Amino acid sequence: MKNLLTLVSFTCFTIFGYSQNAKETMVDYEKRNPIYDYSESQLNNTDTIPGFQTATNKLKITGIIYESDGVTPAKDAILFIEQADETGDYQIRENNNKRFMSHRGWVKTNANGEYTFYTFVPGAAISPVTFPRRKGLKKILPTIKENNKPEYYLNAFLFDNDPLLTKACRKRLKRKGIDSILKPTKQGDILVVNKDIVLEENTLALNK
């Protein structure tokens, strides 16, 4: 249930001393996780996903990200999400040989570990590995990164009222200790859900 794709742009240089370095950087850029394709200097603990303003089922996801002890707020943790549009189309774009989803966003937690996304409930995506092709679960795909540690994927956020989220699927999630089902409630013209996240304990520190 863990998923991912990729992201955005770079410029070519004509001077050899630059071009060799640029080529290596370009390769790294094409392969790296999309969580890195946003300037940290512009990040804060709130972001709005493209398409939110015109969406029918607007959704606010808010919560606290905790350290692995489940108690200490994780400051400056980066959470990246990507998703399909309301029809289930992932709307894949490409720039400089790198593919990415149009509907995506980044947040960086504040000192209290808090974050908020303004997005919408995605449509049921069509599974590319089934024939005849059939729609799958509605899901939001999250990736997380804490200070000086590598990024990793979280289990996809699912929706409690999704008719394709069967009893068997719910039982499997429960058996594996996976708590990723969102249960939004209507508040005015927007759905709101709280989703706290506890960081994994066994991620390795990056070399400085």
N, C-alpha and C positions, 0 to 999 in steps of 0.2 A: 504494500500500500504506500510505499515510499516512491516518490517520483521526482523527476527533474527535467529541465531543458537548458537553454543558454542565451547570450546577450550582446552589446552595442559598439562604439566606433573608434577608429584610430587613423593617423595620417602618415603617408609615406614621405621619406626623406630622400633627396637625391645625392647628397654627399656621402661617400663610402663610409667614413667614420661614424656617421649617424645611421646609415641604412642597415648595417649589420646589427647594430643594437636594436633598431626599430623592428627588424625582421624577427628577432628573438622575442621582443616584447609583444609583437603581433600574435605570434604563436601562443604565448602564454595567455594573452587576452582572449583568444578564440576558445581556449580549452578551460579557462578558469571558471569557477562557479559564479553564477550571476549575482550572488550576494556581494561580490566585490566590485560590481560595475556601477557603483554609486559613490560619489564623493562623501566621505565621512563628515567633512566640514559642513555639509548641508543637511545632515541628518538630525532629527529630533525624535521625540517619543510619540509623535502623531504623524500619520500619513494618510492620504486619500488616493484610492486606486482609480486609475482612469476609467471612466464610465459610471462612476458613482452618481453624479448629478442627474443623469438621465435614466437611471435604473428604476425598474418597477419595485423590486424587493431590496430596498436599501438595507445595509447591515452594518452595525457598529460592533466591532470585536475589541474588547478591552480587557486588561488584566495585569497581573504582576508576574515577572519572570524572577524565579528564585535560584539561588545557588543550589548545588546538589544536596545540601542539608535540608532543603525544603522550607527554610525559615528566613535566611538572609537574602534580602533583595539583591538581585544581580544588576549592578550599575554598568551602563555602557554596553550591554549585550545587544547585538544586532539581530533583528528578526526580519526575514524576507519572505514574502508570500507571492504566489502567482496562481492564476486560476483561469478557467474558461469564462466566456461571456454568458449572458442570460439564456442564450440558445444552446449552450454546450460547445460552442466553437472556441478552441484555444487561441485562435487568431495569432498564429505564428508569423513573426516578421523576421527579416534578415538584414543585417548591416555588416559590411566588411567580413563576410563569410561566417558570421556568427548569428545563430538563430535565438529568438527570445519570444516570450509571450507578451502580448500588449498589456494585459491586465495584471499588474504587479506593483509592489511597493516595498519600501524599507522603513523600519523604525529603529531607533537606538534608545534604549531605556534610560530614564532619568535616575537620580540618586535613590529613588524609592522602588526602582525596578519596574515602573509603570510603562505601559505602552497602549496605543489605541490605533486601530485601523478603521477607516470609513470605506466600506466596499459594498458588495451586493451578493446575494445568493446566486452562485453560478448555476447554469443549466446542467442537465445530465449529459456528460460528454459521451460521444460515440466511441466505443472501443475499437481500435484499429486492428485488434488481433482476433476478432470473432467474425465468422461468416455463417449466415448473413450478419452483417454488422448490427450490433445492438447497443443501446445506451447503457452507460454504467452509472456509478454513483455520482452524486453531486459532491465535489470536493475542492478544498483549498489546500494548496501544496506549500508547506512551510519549511524554511531552512533557517538554522540559527548559528550564531557565532558569538562566543564570549571572548574577553580580552586575552590575547596572546595564545589562543588555542584554535585549532582548525575548525572549520564549519562542519556541520552534519545535518542530515535531514531528520525532521520530525515526522511522526505518523500524520497522514493527511487528515485535515479537519473534515469531518462528515456532518450530516444534518439528521437530527432525530426524526423529522417528519418525512424523510426521503422514503418513498414506497419501495425502493430497491434495496434499502438497508434491512435485510431479512433477519429473522430471529436467529438463524444459523450464524450469520455474520456477526451479530451482536454477541452471541455466545463465544465465538472465537476471539473476539476482541477482549471480552471480559476474562476469558481463560488466560490470555497472554498479558493481562494487566494493562491493556491499552485504553486510555481514557481520552478519546479524540472526537467524541460525538458532541456536537454543539446543539444546544436547546435554546434558540433565541426566543425572546418574548417581545411582543409589539409595544412600543412606547411612542405614541403619536404616529408619525408617518414612517417610522424606522424600526427595524428589528434590532434588538440589543442582546448581546451575550457576553458573559464574563468567561475568559479562558486563561487561567493561570498556568504557568509552565515551570517545571523544575528541570534545571540543567542536568545533563548526565555527569556522572562522577568520574568516569574513566577516560575522558578525553585528554590527550597528551598536549603538553605545552609546546608552543612553537619556539624554535631557536630565534633569539633576537639578533 
